[in-house]
Amino acid sequence: MPVFSYTGEDREGNKVTNTVTATDRFEVYTIAREQGHTVAAIENSSDFSVKKYIDIEKINYHLSRVKQDELVMVTRNLGSMLTAGLTVSRALSVIERQSKNPRLKGVVKKIVEKINAGGQFYEALKEHPSVFDDLFIAMVRAGEESGTLADSLKVLAMQMERSSNLKKKIKGAMMYPSIVIIVMIIIGILMMIFVMPKITEVFKGVGQELPATTKFLIASSDFMVNYTAFALGGIVFVIGGFIYFLRTRWGKIATSWLFPKLPVIGTMAKETNAARTARTLSSLLNSGVDVMQSIEITEEVVQNVFYKKILREARNRVEKGTALSEVFIERSDLYPILVGEMILVGEETGQIAGMLNELAGYYEAEVERKTKDLSTIIEPLLMVFIGGGVGFFALALIAPIYSIGESI
């Protein structure tokens, strides 16, 4: 008779794996039911399967990643199920069965096992820092300790969704100019390799002194034709090196210093950081996290090196008894003046979390509006950039033709 292996859960919700001999899959369900097990998956152990020798599930787990949108959906659904009366482990088991992402499914399974073994939810989350950040863990912990986990998860889902939407809008605004510049670079490379050699052959045979721009184009074209692989490899190396530099400590310091000082983009960068700071602090304080820990977690959430420094200084000063608003008022070069003033009003009225929530909403709306207007500013700048590139090529090619005409 065929041998089947099935995985499922027992009456207590613990995972079970069992091997049985049965005539078909229907009999496997009958056997499992008699033993008080539910069946999640059945595999015929008698058949040859690659899965016996290669752990496909483990490979998929390591190759996949949990996206921000998936985490938002999980957090919202978990909060709704807890509100409906499900236990944490039962709600997570439902999410595990629904999920199609191997990494998310594996992480949720491990969390359920940890909770069933007597561990706390936030402690189980700590074991997966690549999926759950400090903000997520802190808000879950605050919800568990205060008995308002469902509400904390709903607030957290809203915070994550707004943060995700803000990032998408900023990336979307930069997508158009990035595509145009990349296409221009590709067209320029193809012209230098396939078009320029045919044009420059005429200039080389004239025997006259050529302008510096034309000499530069001829030399660049000859180099790219004779050493195509080396030239393309060099371009890839330069781009890769630049991206790697941006991820280093000095690269992060350089970009953190540059972006707030750029025209137009600088204002958006300041307002984005203000919105992120206010939204994170507001969510944490509303969930019952103490001020010191809230500032510390916000420091981790904010990406800009100099904003991290401000929040670190704010934490140190608050620890010594100074008002939180004082640091933000002093650093109006990075945080808009309104941030410090609103926090000051919140301190005077005892409504800091509420003021921060309003502040976050205001700056999120401002950034959204400015990202829509950004395309109208970028388009003329792109036209100037494209016109400059085309003008350089035209000047380098037309100037020698005039010289030849004058000599005739």
SVG drawing of the C-alpha trace seen along z (x, -y; Angstrom):
<svg xmlns="http://www.w3.org/2000/svg" viewBox="-16 -80 62 82">
<polyline fill="none" stroke="black" stroke-width="0.4" points="0.0,0.0 1.2,-3.6 2.8,-5.5 1.7,-9.1 3.1,-11.9 0.8,-14.7 1.4,-17.9 -1.2,-19.7 -2.2,-20.6 -3.4,-18.8 -6.3,-19.9 -4.0,-22.3 -2.8,-24.0 0.6,-22.4 2.2,-21.4 2.3,-17.7 3.9,-15.6 2.8,-12.0 3.5,-9.1 0.7,-6.6 -0.1,-3.7 -3.4,-4.2 -5.1,-3.2 -5.5,-6.8 -5.5,-10.4 -9.1,-10.3 -8.2,-7.5 -5.3,-9.8 -7.9,-12.4 -9.9,-9.8 -6.9,-8.5 -5.8,-12.1 -9.4,-12.9 -9.5,-9.9 -6.2,-11.0 -7.6,-14.5 -5.4,-16.2 -6.2,-18.7 -4.5,-18.2 -2.7,-21.1 -0.7,-19.2 -0.3,-15.6 2.6,-14.0 2.9,-10.6 6.1,-9.2 6.1,-6.2 6.6,-8.5 9.9,-9.8 10.2,-13.5 12.9,-16.1 11.6,-17.5 13.0,-14.4 16.5,-15.4 16.2,-19.2 14.4,-21.4 12.6,-23.6 10.7,-25.3 13.9,-26.4 15.4,-27.7 12.3,-29.7 12.4,-31.0 15.9,-32.4 15.3,-33.8 12.1,-35.7 11.6,-39.0 8.7,-40.5 7.5,-43.6 6.3,-46.6 2.8,-46.4 2.6,-42.7 3.6,-43.6 1.0,-46.4 -1.8,-44.0 -0.7,-41.4 -0.7,-44.0 -4.1,-45.3 -5.6,-41.8 -4.1,-40.7 -5.5,-43.7 -9.0,-43.0 -8.9,-39.3 -7.9,-40.2 -10.7,-42.7 -13.1,-39.9 -12.0,-37.8 -9.3,-35.4 -6.2,-34.6 -2.8,-35.8 -1.6,-32.3 -4.9,-31.4 -4.9,-34.7 -1.3,-34.2 -2.1,-30.6 -4.8,-32.0 -2.3,-34.5 0.3,-31.7 -2.2,-29.6 -3.3,-32.6 0.2,-33.9 1.8,-33.1 5.2,-34.6 7.5,-31.7 9.5,-34.1 6.5,-35.5 4.9,-32.1 8.1,-30.7 8.5,-33.7 4.8,-33.6 5.2,-29.8 8.2,-30.3 6.4,-33.1 3.4,-30.8 5.7,-28.1 7.3,-30.5 4.0,-31.8 2.6,-28.3 5.8,-27.4 4.9,-30.2 6.8,-33.2 5.4,-36.7 4.5,-38.0 7.0,-40.9 9.8,-38.6 9.1,-36.3 9.2,-39.3 12.7,-40.2 14.1,-37.0 13.3,-38.4 14.8,-41.9 15.0,-41.7 11.2,-41.7 10.1,-43.6 11.9,-46.8 12.2,-48.5 9.1,-50.5 7.0,-47.4 8.3,-45.6 8.0,-48.5 4.3,-49.1 3.4,-45.5 5.1,-45.3 3.3,-48.4 0.0,-46.9 0.6,-43.6 1.5,-45.2 -1.4,-47.6 -3.9,-45.0 -4.7,-47.1 -2.7,-45.0 -5.5,-45.2 -5.6,-49.0 -1.8,-49.2 -1.7,-47.0 -4.3,-49.2 -2.4,-52.3 0.9,-50.6 -0.7,-49.5 -1.9,-53.1 1.6,-54.5 3.3,-51.9 0.8,-52.5 1.3,-56.3 5.1,-55.9 5.0,-53.5 2.7,-55.8 5.1,-58.7 8.1,-56.8 6.2,-55.6 5.2,-59.1 8.7,-60.4 10.1,-57.5 7.4,-58.0 8.3,-61.6 12.0,-60.7 11.2,-57.8 10.6,-60.0 13.8,-61.9 15.8,-58.8 14.4,-56.9 15.1,-59.9 18.7,-60.2 19.4,-56.4 17.9,-56.3 20.1,-59.3 23.2,-57.6 22.4,-54.4 21.7,-56.3 24.9,-58.3 26.9,-55.0 25.3,-53.4 26.0,-56.6 29.7,-56.6 30.1,-53.0 28.1,-52.7 27.4,-56.2 30.4,-58.3 33.0,-56.2 31.3,-56.6 31.1,-60.4 34.6,-60.9 36.2,-59.1 35.4,-62.1 37.0,-64.5 40.1,-62.4 40.8,-62.5 40.5,-66.2 43.9,-67.0 42.8,-70.2 43.1,-71.2 39.8,-70.1 38.1,-71.9 38.8,-70.5 35.2,-69.2 35.5,-67.2 38.8,-65.8 37.3,-64.7 34.4,-63.0 36.7,-61.2 39.1,-60.0 36.1,-58.8 34.5,-57.0 37.8,-55.3 38.4,-54.2 34.9,-52.7 35.1,-51.0 38.6,-49.5 38.0,-48.6 34.2,-48.1 34.2,-45.5 36.6,-47.5 34.7,-50.8 31.3,-49.2 32.9,-47.4 34.4,-50.7 31.0,-52.4 29.3,-49.6 32.2,-49.7 31.8,-53.5 28.0,-53.2 28.4,-50.3 31.2,-52.0 29.0,-55.1 26.1,-53.1 28.4,-51.3 29.8,-54.6 26.3,-55.9 25.7,-52.9 29.0,-53.4 29.2,-55.6 30.8,-58.5 28.3,-58.2 25.4,-58.4 27.0,-61.4 27.5,-63.1 23.9,-62.5 22.5,-63.4 24.3,-66.8 23.5,-67.4 19.8,-66.7 18.5,-69.3 20.6,-72.0 19.4,-71.4 16.8,-73.9 13.2,-72.6 14.3,-69.0 15.9,-70.3 12.5,-71.7 10.9,-68.3 13.6,-66.4 13.1,-68.6 9.4,-68.1 9.7,-64.4 11.9,-64.0 9.6,-66.2 6.6,-64.0 8.4,-60.8 9.7,-62.0 6.3,-63.4 4.3,-60.3 6.6,-57.8 6.7,-59.8 3.0,-60.2 2.3,-56.5 4.6,-55.4 3.4,-57.9 -0.3,-57.0 0.5,-53.3 1.9,-54.0 5.6,-53.8 7.6,-56.2 9.1,-59.3 12.8,-58.2 12.2,-55.0 10.0,-56.7 12.8,-59.2 15.3,-56.3 13.1,-54.3 12.4,-57.4 16.2,-57.9 16.4,-54.4 13.5,-55.0 14.9,-58.3 17.5,-57.6 19.3,-61.0 22.5,-61.0 22.1,-64.6 18.5,-64.1 19.6,-61.1 22.1,-63.3 19.3,-65.8 17.1,-63.1 20.1,-61.7 20.7,-65.1 17.0,-65.5 17.0,-62.2 20.0,-63.2 18.5,-66.6 15.1,-65.2 16.8,-62.7 18.4,-65.7 15.0,-67.4 15.0,-69.8 11.9,-70.2 11.7,-68.2 10.7,-71.2 13.9,-73.1 16.2,-71.0 13.8,-71.2 13.5,-75.0 17.3,-75.4 17.7,-73.2 15.3,-75.1 18.0,-74.7 16.9,-71.1 13.5,-70.9 10.9,-73.5 10.1,-76.1 6.6,-74.8 7.8,-71.5 9.4,-73.0 6.5,-75.4 3.8,-72.7 5.8,-70.4 6.0,-73.4 2.3,-73.9 1.8,-70.2 4.0,-70.3 2.1,-73.3 -1.3,-71.7 -0.2,-68.1 -1.2,-67.0 2.1,-66.2 1.0,-63.0 -2.1,-64.8 0.0,-67.8 2.6,-65.5 -0.2,-63.6 -1.6,-66.9 2.0,-67.9 2.6,-64.6 -0.6,-64.9 0.2,-68.5 3.7,-67.7 2.6,-64.5 0.0,-66.5 2.7,-69.1 5.1,-66.5 2.3,-64.9 1.4,-68.3 5.0,-69.1 5.7,-65.7 2.8,-66.4 4.3,-69.8 7.8,-68.4 7.2,-67.1 6.5,-70.6 9.8,-71.8 11.8,-68.8 10.6,-68.8 12.2,-72.2 15.4,-71.2 15.4,-67.9 14.9,-69.9 17.9,-72.0 20.0,-68.9 18.9,-67.2 19.4,-70.3 22.9,-70.8 23.8,-67.2 22.4,-67.5 24.0,-71.0 27.4,-69.6 27.2,-66.8 25.9,-69.2 28.6,-71.8 31.3,-69.2 30.1,-67.9 29.0,-71.1 32.1,-73.2 34.5,-71.1 32.1,-71.2 32.2,-75.0 36.0,-74.9 36.1,-72.6 33.7,-74.9 35.8,-77.9 39.0,-76.2 37.2,-75.3"/>
</svg>
